[in-house]
Amino acid sequence: MKHLALQFSLLAALAGCSGSSSEPPAATADQTAQASAPAQQATATGNSQATVTPPIQGTGRPQHFRFSSKLADSGIDFVQVSGNSPDKPFPAANGTGCGILDVELDGRPDIYFACGAKFPLRPKAPGPRDRLYRNRGDWHFQDISTLAGIGLPGYSCGIAVGDLNSDGFDDVCVTRYGATLCWISQGDGTFLEQAAELGIDSTDWGTSAAIADLNDDGLADIYVCNYGQWNLDDSAFCGDPVRNIRMFCSPTHVPPQPHILYRNSGSGFVDASEESGIRIRQGRGQGVLIADIDADSHPDIYVANDIHPNFLFVRDGNAFAEIGEVSGTAFDHLGQAQAGMGLAIADVDRSGTPDLFVTNYQNEHNALYSNLGNRAFLELGLNMIPEGSLPWVGWGTSLTDFDLDGWPDLIVTNGHTDDNLAELGKEGDYAQPAGLWKNQNGSFVLAGPAGDYFRTTHVGRGLATADFDQDGDTDVVICHQDAAPALLCNDTPTAAQLAGTLSIRLIGSHSHRGALPATLQLQTSPPQTSILHAGGSYQSSSQPLATMVQEDTTAEKMPPLQIRWPDGSETTVDGLSPGKTYTIVQTADGTQEPRLYLCP
């Protein structure tokens, strides 16, 4: 382990640290086909439902958080199309996600929205498409979909972001009901779709995906969750046959499809699912994250499955061993498989080990797997999050320190799958309130509504986090069914709290350039641990930025920061200043002092 004194430079040209960039030509609004879609009846206000029917989460509770909606004046005019119809095509129930990337390396988080389509799919017909928005600063975004060259007809599901070819630019993998797309950055703000040329040629129904180096060779690999075998022509009738009213069938009507691990050969990708050991299990995959869960300096893979046991793949030599059941992460506390959707990871009790969180279906509590060490977990969802999850259907999620007190808080977006429950005489609300929980020393307390968005109901699906305004705290974007997204500015921290934050980006050299997964630990008491992971949430990809806080308000410098890189090497950095954002670059051999750059 190396210890070093801080030496930093202002390097505006460094990737991700530039304070400004040249503006591209103004984009023509990319709305033609999408604006005419029947589902686009909502205005771009961020509220997918105006009427509040169910009780709002945390009413009467202390307002621990404050968020304001920034969508109305942001320039984001995207409205999602789920494909929902009286025929109830199954992919429409699951919806779509979004991803955070930095197209121009200007340090500002940009947003890619996945869009569905109407069934039956018509691949060559005009219709709604994915959209890419460039962050211009000050909560203003520009639709650059046409300029960037992205968007093809079809049903997109999930977004995975990573540097597939180690050229320093973010690439985007889009899972679909159909062939996966890979948009490869050309380094000039444009992208080329090259999935087939790269060997990513599966036509299975992909949901979530994650990009990380899974075999320690310095190259980015891809894990793709597949859901199941379904087609419209053979779709079962579920609902009321007498009145000819359909509802979405149970997932048990959809046989699972095997998941895929694509290994990067340096010149393309090969399907390494069999040799890697991930084909030993099958499940209707919904969420995936990659992190060093067992602290052995190797990447592990956690997968949320829909009414199947969750998977935990840990590295075993050059392959993976599935230990979900024996580790305690496959089932709930009663030993039952749940309808897993979204995933989050954080050290919620500041014990120094990462805990796992899974969102689930209505009348199933959201599961929290407390890490006991030695690859053993205890499911404590009902104990540690006693309120706020059972009535709802949970999807996208994040464990993030929203109030900058050093403890990761929890957000979940909710929404039912069926919009005709009342017509069928069933209980439940299609639009549901999002939930926020404050972490109080390792247990979660349901917080009062944190702004107008949390006082209304929505049909949520994907969720991603990023520091959109670069002020040192974490903001949120949430995807909705057949509606505009939510763009939420975190107004919770005070100016004094923001001045005590430390934000860290990592760039690998001996490790893969994307430096995922990595673990950072600030030597406070107890330690603050930040886990930079690939994937997570639901069909979405968040900004890989670690944010920690100065707990000793009298200290001029932060405590030592320990970094465990994806290749297992460790570095401890001393003398970092609070209120700053640093990019830390690993050296090529992984053994020397890393380079530190202060972002303006």
C-alpha positions as CSV (number, residue, x, y, z in Angstrom):
1,M,0.0,0.0,0.0
2,K,1.3,3.4,-0.9
3,H,0.8,6.6,1.1
4,L,1.4,9.9,-0.5
5,A,1.1,13.6,0.2
6,L,-1.3,15.5,-2.0
7,Q,0.1,17.2,-5.1
8,F,-2.5,18.4,-7.5
9,S,-2.7,20.3,-10.7
10,L,-5.5,22.2,-12.4
11,L,-5.7,20.3,-15.6
12,A,-8.7,21.5,-17.6
13,A,-7.8,19.2,-20.5
14,L,-8.1,16.1,-18.4
15,A,-11.0,13.9,-19.3
16,G,-13.9,14.7,-17.1
17,C,-12.3,17.8,-15.4
18,S,-12.9,20.5,-18.0
19,G,-14.9,23.3,-16.7
20,S,-16.2,24.3,-20.1
21,S,-16.4,23.0,-23.6
22,S,-17.3,24.3,-27.0
23,E,-20.9,24.3,-27.8
24,P,-22.0,22.1,-30.8
25,P,-24.4,23.5,-33.3
26,A,-27.9,23.9,-32.0
27,A,-29.8,20.6,-32.4
28,T,-33.1,20.4,-34.2
29,A,-35.7,19.1,-31.8
30,D,-35.7,15.3,-32.2
31,Q,-39.4,14.9,-31.7
32,T,-41.0,14.0,-35.1
33,A,-42.0,10.4,-34.7
34,Q,-42.1,10.4,-30.9
35,A,-44.3,13.4,-30.5
36,S,-47.1,11.7,-32.4
37,A,-47.0,8.6,-30.3
38,P,-50.4,7.9,-28.7
39,A,-48.9,7.4,-25.3
40,Q,-47.5,10.9,-25.2
41,Q,-50.4,12.6,-23.5
42,A,-48.4,13.8,-20.4
43,T,-46.8,17.2,-20.5
44,A,-43.1,17.5,-19.6
45,T,-43.7,18.5,-16.0
46,G,-42.2,15.4,-14.4
47,N,-45.6,14.4,-12.9
48,S,-46.9,11.2,-14.5
49,Q,-50.2,11.4,-12.6
50,A,-51.8,14.5,-11.4
51,T,-54.4,12.9,-9.1
52,V,-53.3,11.6,-5.8
53,T,-55.3,8.4,-4.9
54,P,-53.1,6.3,-2.6
55,P,-51.7,7.7,0.7
56,I,-48.4,9.6,0.1
57,Q,-45.3,8.1,1.7
58,G,-44.3,9.7,5.0
59,T,-47.2,12.1,5.3
60,G,-46.9,13.8,8.7
61,R,-43.3,12.7,9.1
62,P,-40.3,15.1,9.4
63,Q,-39.1,16.4,6.1
64,H,-35.5,15.1,6.2
65,F,-34.9,15.8,2.5
66,R,-35.7,18.6,0.0
67,F,-35.9,18.1,-3.8
68,S,-37.1,20.4,-6.5
69,S,-38.2,19.5,-10.0
70,K,-36.1,21.0,-12.8
71,L,-37.8,19.4,-15.7
72,A,-40.1,22.1,-16.9
73,D,-37.3,24.5,-18.1
74,S,-34.6,21.9,-18.7
75,G,-35.2,21.3,-22.4
76,I,-35.8,17.6,-21.8
77,D,-39.0,16.8,-23.7
78,F,-38.8,13.1,-23.7
79,V,-42.0,11.1,-23.1
80,Q,-41.6,7.4,-22.7
81,V,-43.7,4.9,-24.6
82,S,-44.3,1.6,-22.7
83,G,-46.2,-0.3,-25.4
84,N,-49.1,-0.9,-23.0
85,S,-52.4,-1.8,-24.7
86,P,-55.5,-3.9,-24.1
87,D,-53.5,-6.9,-25.4
88,K,-51.1,-6.5,-22.4
89,P,-47.8,-7.4,-24.1
90,F,-45.5,-8.5,-21.3
91,P,-42.5,-6.2,-22.0
92,A,-44.7,-3.2,-21.5
93,A,-45.2,-4.1,-17.9
94,N,-41.5,-3.9,-17.2
95,G,-40.9,-0.5,-18.8
96,T,-37.6,1.1,-19.5
97,G,-34.6,2.8,-17.9
98,C,-32.0,5.5,-18.4
99,G,-28.3,6.0,-18.2
100,I,-25.8,8.7,-17.2
101,L,-22.7,9.3,-19.4
102,D,-20.3,12.1,-20.3
103,V,-20.5,12.5,-24.0
104,E,-17.9,15.2,-24.5
105,L,-15.8,14.7,-21.3
106,D,-16.7,18.1,-20.0
107,G,-17.5,16.7,-16.6
108,R,-21.2,17.3,-16.8
109,P,-23.5,14.2,-16.6
110,D,-25.6,13.7,-19.8
111,I,-28.7,11.5,-19.9
112,Y,-29.7,8.7,-22.3
113,F,-33.4,7.6,-22.1
114,A,-34.5,4.2,-23.3
115,C,-37.9,4.1,-25.1
116,G,-40.3,1.3,-25.7
117,A,-42.6,0.9,-28.7
118,K,-46.1,-0.4,-29.6
119,F,-46.7,-4.1,-30.2
120,P,-46.6,-5.7,-32.7
121,L,-43.1,-4.2,-33.3
122,R,-42.4,-2.8,-36.7
123,P,-38.6,-2.5,-36.9
124,K,-38.5,-0.4,-40.0
125,A,-41.5,1.8,-39.4
126,P,-41.2,5.3,-37.9
127,G,-41.9,5.5,-34.2
128,P,-40.6,6.5,-30.8
129,R,-36.9,6.2,-30.3
130,D,-34.3,6.5,-27.5
131,R,-33.2,10.1,-26.8
132,L,-29.8,11.5,-25.7
133,Y,-29.6,14.9,-23.8
134,R,-26.4,16.9,-23.4
135,N,-26.0,18.7,-20.1
136,R,-25.2,22.4,-20.9
137,G,-25.0,23.4,-17.2
138,D,-27.4,25.2,-14.9
139,W,-30.1,22.5,-15.4
140,H,-30.4,23.1,-19.1
141,F,-30.2,20.2,-21.5
142,Q,-30.0,19.9,-25.3
143,D,-31.5,17.0,-27.3
144,I,-28.5,15.8,-29.4
145,S,-30.0,12.5,-30.5
146,T,-29.9,13.3,-34.1
147,L,-26.4,14.9,-34.0
148,A,-25.1,12.0,-32.0
149,G,-26.6,9.5,-34.4
150,I,-28.3,7.4,-31.7
151,G,-31.8,5.8,-31.8
152,L,-33.2,2.9,-33.8
153,P,-36.8,1.6,-34.0
154,G,-37.6,-1.2,-31.6
155,Y,-38.2,-1.8,-27.9
156,S,-35.3,-0.6,-25.7
157,C,-35.2,-1.7,-22.1
158,G,-32.0,-1.1,-20.1
159,I,-29.0,1.1,-20.4
160,A,-25.4,0.2,-19.4
161,V,-22.6,2.8,-19.7
162,G,-18.9,2.0,-19.9
163,D,-15.7,2.4,-21.9
164,L,-15.8,-0.7,-24.0
165,N,-12.7,0.0,-26.1
166,S,-10.6,1.9,-23.5
167,D,-10.4,5.1,-25.6
168,G,-11.5,7.3,-22.7
169,F,-15.1,7.9,-24.0
170,D,-18.3,6.5,-22.7
171,D,-20.0,3.9,-24.8
172,V,-23.6,2.7,-24.3
173,C,-25.1,-0.8,-24.4
174,V,-28.9,-0.8,-24.8
175,T,-30.7,-4.1,-23.9
176,R,-33.8,-4.7,-25.9
177,Y,-36.7,-7.0,-26.5
178,G,-34.6,-8.2,-29.4
179,A,-31.0,-7.6,-30.4
180,T,-28.9,-5.6,-28.0
181,L,-27.4,-2.4,-29.4
182,C,-23.9,-1.0,-28.6
183,W,-23.4,2.6,-29.4
184,I,-19.6,3.2,-29.6
185,S,-18.4,6.8,-29.1
186,Q,-16.3,8.2,-32.0
187,G,-14.8,10.8,-29.7
188,D,-16.5,13.7,-31.4
189,G,-19.9,13.5,-29.8
190,T,-21.2,11.0,-32.3
191,F,-21.8,7.2,-32.0
192,L,-21.9,4.2,-34.2
193,E,-24.0,1.1,-33.5
194,Q,-21.5,-1.8,-33.7
195,A,-23.0,-4.7,-31.6
196,A,-23.0,-7.2,-34.4
197,E,-19.4,-6.3,-35.5
198,L,-18.3,-6.7,-31.8
199,G,-19.8,-10.1,-31.5
200,I,-22.7,-9.0,-29.2
201,D,-25.3,-10.8,-31.3
202,S,-27.9,-12.3,-29.0
203,T,-31.5,-11.6,-29.9
204,D,-32.8,-12.6,-26.4
205,W,-35.0,-10.3,-24.3
206,G,-32.4,-8.4,-22.3
207,T,-33.3,-6.2,-19.3
208,S,-30.5,-4.8,-17.1
209,A,-26.8,-5.0,-18.0
210,A,-23.5,-3.9,-16.4
211,I,-20.0,-3.2,-17.8
212,A,-16.9,-4.0,-15.8
213,D,-13.6,-5.9,-16.0
214,L,-14.7,-9.4,-14.8
215,N,-11.4,-11.3,-15.4
216,D,-8.7,-8.8,-14.4
217,D,-7.3,-8.4,-17.9
218,G,-7.8,-4.6,-18.0
219,L,-10.6,-4.9,-20.6
220,A,-14.3,-4.1,-20.1
221,D,-16.7,-7.2,-20.1
222,I,-20.5,-7.1,-20.2
223,Y,-23.1,-9.0,-18.1
224,V,-26.6,-9.1,-19.6
225,C,-29.6,-10.1,-17.7
226,N,-32.2,-11.9,-19.9
227,Y,-35.8,-12.1,-18.8
228,G,-37.7,-14.8,-20.6
229,Q,-39.2,-16.4,-23.7
230,W,-42.2,-14.5,-24.8
231,N,-43.9,-13.5,-28.0
232,L,-47.1,-11.7,-28.8
233,D,-48.6,-14.4,-30.9
234,D,-48.4,-17.1,-28.2
235,S,-49.2,-14.8,-25.3
236,A,-51.5,-16.4,-22.7
237,F,-54.9,-14.7,-21.8
238,C,-54.9,-13.6,-18.2
239,G,-57.7,-11.6,-16.7
240,D,-61.5,-11.7,-17.3
241,P,-62.3,-13.8,-20.4
242,V,-66.1,-13.2,-20.0
243,R,-65.7,-9.5,-20.4
244,N,-62.6,-9.9,-22.6
245,I,-60.5,-7.8,-20.3
246,R,-56.8,-8.7,-20.1
247,M,-54.3,-8.0,-17.4
248,F,-50.6,-8.7,-17.4
249,C,-49.9,-12.4,-16.8
250,S,-47.8,-13.6,-13.8
251,P,-44.1,-13.9,-14.6
252,T,-44.5,-17.6,-14.1
253,H,-46.1,-17.7,-17.6
254,V,-42.7,-16.6,-19.0
255,P,-40.0,-19.3,-19.1
256,P,-36.6,-17.8,-18.1
257,Q,-33.8,-17.3,-20.6
258,P,-30.1,-17.9,-19.7
259,H,-28.1,-14.8,-18.9
260,I,-25.0,-13.8,-21.0
261,L,-21.5,-12.9,-20.0
262,Y,-19.6,-11.3,-22.9
263,R,-15.8,-11.4,-22.5
264,N,-13.7,-8.7,-24.2
265,S,-11.0,-10.3,-26.3
266,G,-9.4,-7.0,-27.2
267,S,-10.8,-7.1,-30.8
268,G,-14.4,-7.9,-29.9
269,F,-16.5,-9.9,-27.5
270,V,-17.1,-13.6,-27.1
271,D,-19.9,-15.3,-25.3
272,A,-18.2,-16.7,-22.2
273,S,-21.3,-17.7,-20.3
274,E,-20.5,-21.4,-20.1
275,E,-16.9,-21.2,-19.3
276,S,-17.4,-18.4,-16.7
277,G,-19.9,-20.5,-14.8
278,I,-22.9,-18.1,-15.0
279,R,-25.0,-20.5,-17.0
280,I,-25.3,-22.8,-13.9
281,R,-28.5,-21.1,-13.0
282,Q,-31.5,-19.6,-14.8
283,G,-33.8,-16.8,-13.7
284,R,-36.0,-14.0,-15.1
285,G,-33.3,-11.4,-14.6
286,Q,-34.3,-7.8,-13.7
287,G,-31.4,-6.1,-12.1
288,V,-27.6,-6.6,-12.0
289,L,-24.7,-4.9,-10.2
290,I,-21.0,-5.7,-10.2
291,A,-18.9,-4.9,-7.1
292,D,-16.3,-6.5,-4.8
293,I,-19.0,-7.8,-2.5
294,D,-16.8,-10.2,-0.5
295,A,-13.7,-7.9,-0.2
296,D,-11.4,-10.4,-2.0
297,S,-10.3,-7.8,-4.5
298,H,-12.2,-9.5,-7.3
299,P,-15.5,-8.5,-9.0
300,D,-18.6,-10.3,-7.9
301,I,-22.0,-10.2,-9.7
302,Y,-25.4,-9.9,-7.9
303,V,-28.6,-10.4,-9.9
304,A,-32.2,-9.8,-8.9
305,N,-34.6,-12.3,-10.5
306,D,-38.4,-12.2,-10.9
307,I,-39.9,-15.0,-8.8
308,H,-36.7,-16.9,-9.0
309,P,-33.9,-17.0,-6.4
310,N,-31.5,-14.1,-6.7
311,F,-27.9,-14.9,-7.9
312,L,-24.7,-14.1,-6.2
313,F,-21.7,-15.0,-8.4
314,V,-18.3,-14.8,-6.7
315,R,-15.0,-15.2,-8.3
316,D,-13.6,-18.7,-8.0
317,G,-10.3,-18.8,-9.9
318,N,-10.9,-17.7,-13.4
319,A,-14.6,-18.4,-13.3
320,F,-17.6,-17.7,-11.0
321,A,-19.3,-19.8,-8.4
322,E,-23.0,-19.1,-7.6
323,I,-23.5,-18.9,-3.8
324,G,-26.9,-17.1,-3.6
325,E,-28.6,-19.7,-1.4
326,V,-25.7,-20.6,0.8
327,S,-24.8,-16.9,1.3
328,G,-28.3,-15.9,2.3
329,T,-28.8,-13.5,-0.6
330,A,-31.2,-15.6,-2.7
331,F,-34.4,-15.5,-0.6
332,D,-36.2,-13.3,1.9
333,H,-36.1,-14.0,5.6
334,L,-38.6,-16.8,5.3
335,G,-36.7,-18.6,2.6
336,Q,-39.1,-17.5,-0.2
337,A,-38.0,-16.2,-3.6
338,Q,-39.4,-12.7,-4.3
339,A,-40.1,-10.7,-7.4
340,G,-36.8,-8.9,-7.5
341,M,-36.5,-5.8,-9.6
342,G,-33.9,-3.1,-8.7
343,L,-30.7,-3.3,-6.8
344,A,-28.5,-1.1,-4.6
345,I,-25.3,-1.5,-2.7
346,A,-23.8,0.4,0.2
347,D,-22.2,0.1,3.6
348,V,-25.5,1.1,5.3
349,D,-24.2,0.5,8.9
350,R,-20.7,1.7,8.3
351,S,-19.3,-1.7,9.4
352,G,-16.8,-1.6,6.5
353,T,-18.6,-4.2,4.4
354,P,-21.2,-3.7,1.6
355,D,-24.8,-4.5,2.2
356,L,-27.3,-5.4,-0.6
357,F,-30.8,-4.0,-1.2
358,V,-33.5,-5.4,-3.6
359,T,-36.9,-3.9,-4.5
360,N,-39.8,-6.3,-4.9
361,Y,-43.4,-6.6,-5.9
362,Q,-46.5,-5.5,-3.9
363,N,-47.0,-7.2,-0.5
364,E,-43.4,-8.3,-0.6
365,H,-41.1,-6.1,1.5
366,N,-38.0,-4.7,0.0
367,A,-35.1,-6.9,1.0
368,L,-32.0,-5.7,2.8
369,Y,-29.2,-8.2,3.1
370,S,-26.8,-7.3,5.9
371,N,-23.3,-8.4,5.3
372,L,-21.9,-10.5,8.2
373,G,-18.6,-11.1,6.5
374,N,-17.1,-14.3,5.1
375,R,-19.7,-14.4,2.3
376,A,-22.6,-14.6,4.7
377,F,-25.7,-12.3,4.8
378,L,-28.8,-11.9,6.9
379,E,-32.0,-10.6,5.3
380,L,-33.2,-7.8,7.6
381,G,-35.5,-5.7,5.4
382,L,-38.5,-5.7,7.8
383,N,-36.2,-4.9,10.7
384,M,-34.1,-2.1,9.2
385,I,-36.7,-0.7,6.9
386,P,-39.9,-1.3,8.9
387,E,-42.2,1.0,6.9
388,G,-43.0,2.1,3.4
389,S,-42.5,-0.8,1.0
390,L,-45.2,-3.5,1.4
391,P,-48.1,-1.8,-0.4
392,W,-46.1,-0.8,-3.4
393,V,-44.3,-2.3,-6.5
394,G,-40.7,-1.2,-6.2
395,W,-38.4,-0.7,-9.2
396,G,-35.4,1.7,-9.5
397,T,-33.5,2.5,-6.4
398,S,-30.3,3.9,-4.9
399,L,-28.5,4.0,-1.6
400,T,-27.0,7.5,-1.5
401,D,-26.1,10.0,1.1
402,F,-28.6,12.6,0.1
403,D,-28.2,14.8,3.2
404,L,-24.4,14.5,3.5
405,D,-24.3,13.3,7.0
406,G,-22.0,10.3,6.1
407,W,-24.8,7.7,6.1
408,P,-26.3,6.3,2.8
409,D,-30.0,7.1,2.5
410,L,-32.5,5.2,0.4
411,I,-34.8,6.1,-2.5
412,V,-37.3,3.8,-4.3
413,T,-39.5,4.6,-7.3
414,N,-42.8,2.7,-7.3
415,G,-45.6,1.9,-9.8
416,H,-47.9,-1.0,-10.5
417,T,-47.8,-3.1,-13.7
418,D,-51.5,-3.0,-14.4
419,D,-53.5,0.1,-15.2
420,N,-56.9,-1.5,-15.1
421,L,-57.0,-3.1,-11.6
422,A,-60.3,-1.4,-10.6
423,E,-61.9,-2.5,-13.8
424,L,-61.0,-6.1,-12.8
425,G,-62.2,-5.6,-9.3
426,K,-58.6,-5.9,-7.9
427,E,-56.9,-3.8,-5.2
428,G,-54.0,-1.6,-6.0
429,D,-53.1,1.7,-7.6
430,Y,-51.3,2.0,-10.9
431,A,-49.6,5.3,-10.0
432,Q,-47.8,5.1,-6.6
433,P,-45.8,7.4,-4.4
434,A,-42.0,7.3,-4.4
435,G,-40.3,6.5,-1.1
436,L,-37.4,8.2,0.7
437,W,-35.8,6.9,3.9
438,K,-33.3,8.6,6.1
439,N,-30.5,6.4,7.4
440,Q,-30.2,6.9,11.2
441,N,-27.1,5.0,12.3
442,G,-27.8,2.0,10.1
443,S,-31.6,1.8,10.3
444,F,-34.0,3.6,7.9
445,V,-36.8,5.9,8.9
446,L,-39.5,6.8,6.4
447,A,-39.1,10.5,5.6
448,G,-41.9,13.0,5.0
449,P,-42.6,14.2,1.4
450,A,-39.4,15.9,0.1
451,G,-41.1,18.3,-2.4
452,D,-43.9,18.4,-4.9
453,Y,-42.7,15.3,-6.7
454,F,-43.1,13.2,-3.6
455,R,-46.5,14.6,-2.9
456,T,-47.9,13.2,-6.1
457,T,-48.1,9.7,-7.6
458,H,-46.2,8.2,-10.5
459,V,-45.7,5.0,-12.5
460,G,-42.0,4.7,-11.9
461,R,-39.5,2.3,-13.5
462,G,-35.8,3.2,-14.0
463,L,-33.9,5.5,-11.7
464,A,-30.4,7.0,-12.0
465,T,-28.3,9.3,-9.8
466,A,-25.7,12.0,-10.8
467,D,-24.5,15.4,-9.6
468,F,-26.1,17.2,-12.5
469,D,-25.3,20.7,-11.2
470,Q,-21.9,19.8,-9.9
471,D,-22.5,21.3,-6.5
472,G,-21.3,18.3,-4.5
473,D,-24.5,16.5,-3.7
474,T,-26.5,13.8,-5.6
475,D,-29.5,14.5,-7.8
476,V,-32.0,12.1,-9.3
477,V,-33.6,11.3,-12.6
478,I,-36.6,8.9,-12.6
479,C,-38.3,7.2,-15.6
480,H,-42.1,6.9,-15.8
481,Q,-44.4,4.8,-17.9
482,D,-46.0,6.7,-20.8
483,A,-45.0,10.0,-19.3
484,A,-42.2,12.5,-18.9
485,P,-39.3,11.7,-16.5
486,A,-38.6,13.4,-13.3
487,L,-35.5,15.6,-13.0
488,L,-34.9,16.2,-9.3
489,C,-32.4,18.7,-7.8
490,N,-31.2,17.8,-4.3
491,D,-31.7,20.9,-2.2
492,T,-31.2,19.1,1.1
493,P,-27.6,20.0,2.2
494,T,-26.7,23.4,3.5
495,A,-23.9,25.5,2.0
496,A,-21.7,24.5,5.0
497,Q,-22.4,20.8,4.3
498,L,-21.6,21.2,0.6
499,A,-18.3,22.9,1.6
500,G,-17.4,19.8,3.5
501,T,-17.9,17.2,0.8
502,L,-15.3,15.3,-1.2
503,S,-16.1,14.0,-4.6
504,I,-13.9,11.4,-6.3
505,R,-13.7,10.1,-9.9
506,L,-11.3,7.2,-10.7
507,I,-9.5,6.4,-13.9
508,G,-7.7,3.1,-14.2
509,S,-4.5,2.4,-16.0
510,H,-3.3,-1.0,-14.8
511,S,-7.0,-1.7,-14.2
512,H,-9.6,-1.1,-16.8
513,R,-9.9,2.6,-17.6
514,G,-13.4,2.8,-16.2
515,A,-12.1,1.6,-12.8
516,L,-15.2,-0.4,-11.9
517,P,-15.7,-1.9,-9.5
518,A,-13.7,-0.1,-6.8
519,T,-14.0,0.5,-3.1
520,L,-13.0,3.8,-1.4
521,Q,-12.8,4.1,2.4
522,L,-12.4,7.4,4.2
523,Q,-10.7,6.9,7.5
524,T,-13.3,8.5,9.8
525,S,-14.7,6.8,12.9
526,P,-16.6,4.7,11.9
527,P,-15.2,4.6,8.4
528,Q,-17.2,5.9,5.4
529,T,-17.1,3.4,2.6
530,S,-18.1,4.2,-1.0
531,I,-18.6,1.4,-3.4
532,L,-18.2,2.3,-7.1
533,H,-20.1,-0.4,-8.9
534,A,-21.3,-1.2,-12.4
535,G,-25.0,-1.5,-13.0
536,G,-27.5,-1.3,-10.1
537,S,-30.9,0.2,-9.8
538,Y,-33.4,-1.0,-12.5
539,Q,-32.4,-1.1,-16.2
540,S,-30.3,2.1,-15.5
541,S,-26.8,3.3,-15.0
542,S,-25.7,6.0,-12.6
543,Q,-22.7,8.4,-12.5
544,P,-19.7,6.6,-11.0
545,L,-18.8,9.3,-8.5
546,A,-17.9,8.8,-4.9
547,T,-19.1,11.5,-2.5
548,M,-17.9,11.5,1.2
549,V,-18.1,14.1,3.9
550,Q,-15.8,15.8,6.4
551,E,-17.2,14.9,9.9
552,D,-14.6,16.9,11.8
553,T,-15.6,20.5,11.0
554,T,-12.5,21.9,12.6
555,A,-10.1,20.0,10.3
556,E,-8.7,21.7,7.2
557,K,-8.0,18.5,5.3
558,M,-9.9,15.3,4.9
559,P,-8.8,12.1,6.7
560,P,-6.8,9.6,4.7
561,L,-8.7,8.0,1.8
562,Q,-8.0,4.4,1.0
563,I,-8.7,3.2,-2.6
564,R,-8.9,-0.5,-3.6
565,W,-8.7,-0.6,-7.4
566,P,-10.3,-3.2,-9.6
567,D,-7.0,-5.1,-10.0
568,G,-6.7,-5.4,-6.2
569,S,-3.9,-2.8,-5.7
570,E,-4.4,-0.3,-2.9
571,T,-3.5,3.3,-2.4
572,T,-4.0,5.7,0.5
573,V,-4.2,9.4,-0.3
574,D,-3.5,12.0,2.3
575,G,-4.2,15.7,2.3
576,L,-7.3,16.1,0.2
577,S,-9.3,19.3,0.7
578,P,-13.0,19.3,1.4
579,G,-15.4,21.0,-0.9
580,K,-13.5,19.8,-4.0
581,T,-13.8,17.2,-6.8
582,Y,-10.7,15.2,-7.7
583,T,-9.9,12.8,-10.5
584,I,-7.4,10.2,-9.4
585,V,-5.6,8.3,-12.1
586,Q,-4.0,5.0,-11.4
587,T,-0.4,4.4,-12.7
588,A,0.2,1.9,-15.5
589,D,1.8,-0.7,-13.3
590,G,-0.6,-0.2,-10.4
591,T,2.2,0.0,-7.8
592,Q,3.3,3.7,-7.9
593,E,1.7,6.8,-6.6
594,P,-1.4,7.8,-8.6
595,R,-1.8,11.1,-10.2
596,L,-4.4,13.5,-8.7
597,Y,-6.2,16.3,-10.5
598,L,-8.4,18.9,-9.0
599,C,-11.4,19.6,-11.2
600,P,-12.3,23.3,-11.5
